């Protein structure tokens, strides 16, 4: 049985940081500190192929509720280069909120 998806920033950060460590392990960087203020490009040295891997991990963990490709598609190239882990964490938490019934 899997754990329920993260519902708050701290839980989501922990889950995403674990995914990132798995990716960074290939480069021997799995002990890198990952915080809400960590930049994917500058701090974690992630390349576009790493983001594709992360997208697959997010889908495996959260299903269709978290669409990383859609999230990235809404950003321009400068925003992608300056993307922080915290912005993804906030997107994941927001995506996992129950839909409001109107």
Buried (B, 14 or more C-beta within 10 A) or exposed (E): EEEEBBEEBEBBBEBBBEBBBEBBEEEEBEEBEBEBEBBBBEBBEBEEEBBEBBBEBBBEBBEEBBBBEEBBEEEEEEEEEBBBBBBBBBBBBEBBEEEEEE
